Amino acid sequence: MTTPVTDLSSNFADLVARLRRAMRRAARAAQPAMTLSVAQLELLSVIGERPGSRPGELAQVLRLAPNSISTLANSLTVAGMLERASNAADRRAVTYSLTSAGVAQVTSWRQTNITSLTSALAALTPQEQQIITIAMPVMNRLVTLLDEHTDHTNDDGDPRVRPIG
């Protein structure tokens, strides 16, 4: 038997997935020459927000396996979008930061998404725009709750989520 909250969760998860796909399709249509994967773009974005991050930190933020981060980072380093450096405190540790080409990719991708959303939001009625505006703080709180209740990782490096509440 489903509850109203379960139904809301299911419907919301479906909506978020469809929104992400729609945004990806719109961005790819606007920038057909973009060759980077969404995973690469997300890694660049996180490194842009957290320059000097280590692979383990990036894996935790993106909820990816450390070897996936290494694979993505290596390809982006070869492509000239990431700079890899030894950590000053521990020469065995690696840190990443964006190159100017990486910054340009992140900026371009974000602007493409903003342009697509601006166009779609402009097609909504003023009342629909107001509903979205009112919902934004609640959406931010939902993201915070999900982030706060996600454990770092288990012993296998896989993320696990604690029940909220």
C-alpha positions as CSV (number, residue, x, y, z in Angstrom):
1,M,0.0,0.0,0.0
2,T,1.4,3.3,-1.0
3,T,1.2,6.5,1.2
4,P,0.8,10.0,-0.1
5,V,4.5,10.6,0.8
6,T,5.6,7.5,-1.2
7,D,3.5,8.6,-4.2
8,L,5.0,12.1,-3.9
9,S,8.5,10.6,-3.7
10,S,7.9,8.4,-6.7
11,N,6.4,11.2,-8.8
12,F,9.1,13.6,-7.8
13,A,11.9,11.2,-8.6
14,D,10.4,10.6,-12.1
15,L,10.0,14.4,-12.6
16,V,13.6,15.1,-11.6
17,A,14.9,12.4,-14.0
18,R,12.8,13.7,-16.8
19,L,13.9,17.3,-16.1
20,R,17.6,16.2,-16.2
21,R,17.1,14.4,-19.5
22,A,15.2,17.3,-21.0
23,M,18.0,19.7,-19.9
24,R,20.7,17.4,-21.3
25,R,18.8,17.1,-24.6
26,A,18.3,20.9,-24.8
27,A,22.0,21.6,-24.0
28,R,23.2,19.0,-26.6
29,A,20.9,20.6,-29.2
30,A,22.2,24.0,-28.4
31,Q,25.9,22.8,-28.3
32,P,26.1,19.8,-30.7
33,A,29.9,20.1,-30.8
34,M,30.1,19.5,-27.0
35,T,32.1,16.2,-26.7
36,L,32.2,15.9,-23.0
37,S,30.0,13.5,-21.1
38,V,27.7,14.7,-18.3
39,A,29.9,12.9,-15.8
40,Q,33.0,14.9,-17.1
41,L,31.1,18.1,-16.9
42,E,29.9,17.4,-13.4
43,L,33.5,16.6,-12.4
44,L,34.7,19.9,-13.9
45,S,31.9,21.8,-12.1
46,V,32.8,20.3,-8.7
47,I,36.5,21.0,-9.2
48,G,35.6,24.5,-10.2
49,E,33.7,24.9,-6.9
50,R,36.4,23.1,-4.9
51,P,39.8,23.8,-6.5
52,G,42.6,21.6,-5.1
53,S,40.3,18.7,-4.4
54,R,41.7,15.2,-4.0
55,P,40.2,12.3,-5.9
56,G,38.7,10.8,-2.8
57,E,37.0,14.0,-1.9
58,L,35.6,14.3,-5.5
59,A,34.4,10.7,-5.3
60,Q,32.5,11.4,-2.1
61,V,30.9,14.6,-3.5
62,L,29.9,13.0,-6.8
63,R,29.0,9.6,-5.2
64,L,31.3,7.8,-7.6
65,A,33.9,5.2,-7.1
66,P,37.4,6.6,-6.8
67,N,38.6,4.7,-9.9
68,S,35.8,6.4,-11.9
69,I,37.1,9.8,-10.7
70,S,40.6,8.8,-11.8
71,T,39.5,7.7,-15.2
72,L,37.4,10.9,-15.7
73,A,40.2,13.1,-14.4
74,N,42.8,11.5,-16.5
75,S,40.8,12.1,-19.7
76,L,40.2,15.7,-18.7
77,T,43.8,16.2,-17.9
78,V,44.9,14.9,-21.3
79,A,42.2,17.1,-22.9
80,G,43.8,20.1,-21.2
81,M,40.9,21.0,-18.9
82,L,42.3,19.8,-15.6
83,E,45.6,20.5,-14.0
84,R,47.0,17.7,-11.8
85,A,49.4,18.6,-9.0
86,S,51.0,16.9,-6.1
87,N,49.7,17.9,-2.7
88,A,52.1,20.1,-0.9
89,A,51.5,18.3,2.4
90,D,51.7,14.8,0.9
91,R,53.7,14.4,-2.3
92,R,51.9,11.0,-2.9
93,A,48.5,12.7,-3.0
94,V,47.1,14.3,-6.1
95,T,44.9,17.4,-6.3
96,Y,43.0,18.9,-9.3
97,S,42.2,22.3,-10.5
98,L,40.6,23.7,-13.6
99,T,42.7,25.1,-16.5
100,S,41.3,28.1,-18.4
101,A,39.9,25.6,-21.0
102,G,38.1,23.8,-18.1
103,V,36.7,27.0,-16.8
104,A,35.5,27.9,-20.3
105,Q,33.7,24.5,-20.6
106,V,32.0,24.8,-17.3
107,T,31.0,28.4,-18.0
108,S,29.7,27.5,-21.4
109,W,27.7,24.5,-20.2
110,R,26.1,26.5,-17.3
111,Q,25.2,29.3,-19.7
112,T,23.6,26.9,-22.1
113,N,21.5,25.4,-19.3
114,I,20.5,28.9,-18.1
115,T,19.5,29.9,-21.6
116,S,17.4,26.7,-22.1
117,L,15.7,27.2,-18.8
118,T,15.1,30.9,-19.3
119,S,13.3,30.1,-22.6
120,A,11.2,27.4,-21.0
121,L,10.4,29.4,-17.9
122,A,9.4,32.4,-20.1
123,A,6.8,30.2,-21.8
124,L,5.1,29.5,-18.4
125,T,2.3,31.7,-17.1
126,P,3.1,34.3,-14.5
127,Q,1.3,32.1,-11.9
128,E,3.3,29.1,-12.9
129,Q,6.5,31.1,-12.6
130,Q,5.4,32.3,-9.1
131,I,4.8,28.7,-8.0
132,I,8.3,27.7,-9.0
133,T,9.7,30.8,-7.3
134,I,7.8,29.9,-4.1
135,A,9.0,26.3,-4.3
136,M,12.7,27.2,-4.7
137,P,13.5,27.4,-0.9
138,V,11.7,24.1,-0.3
139,M,13.7,22.5,-3.1
140,N,16.9,23.8,-1.6
141,R,15.9,22.4,1.8
142,L,15.1,19.0,0.2
143,V,18.6,19.0,-1.4
144,T,20.2,19.9,2.0
145,L,18.2,17.1,3.7
146,L,19.3,14.6,1.2
147,D,22.9,15.7,1.4
148,E,22.9,15.7,5.3
149,H,21.5,12.2,5.5
150,T,23.9,10.6,3.0
151,D,26.7,8.9,4.8
152,H,30.2,9.3,3.5
153,T,30.7,5.8,2.2
154,N,30.8,2.2,3.4
155,D,33.9,0.1,3.4
156,D,33.5,-0.7,-0.3
157,G,33.5,3.0,-1.3
158,D,29.8,2.8,-2.1
159,P,27.5,5.6,-0.8
160,R,24.7,4.6,1.5
161,V,21.8,6.7,2.7
162,R,20.4,6.8,6.2
163,P,16.6,7.2,6.6
164,I,15.6,10.8,7.1
165,G,13.7,11.6,10.2
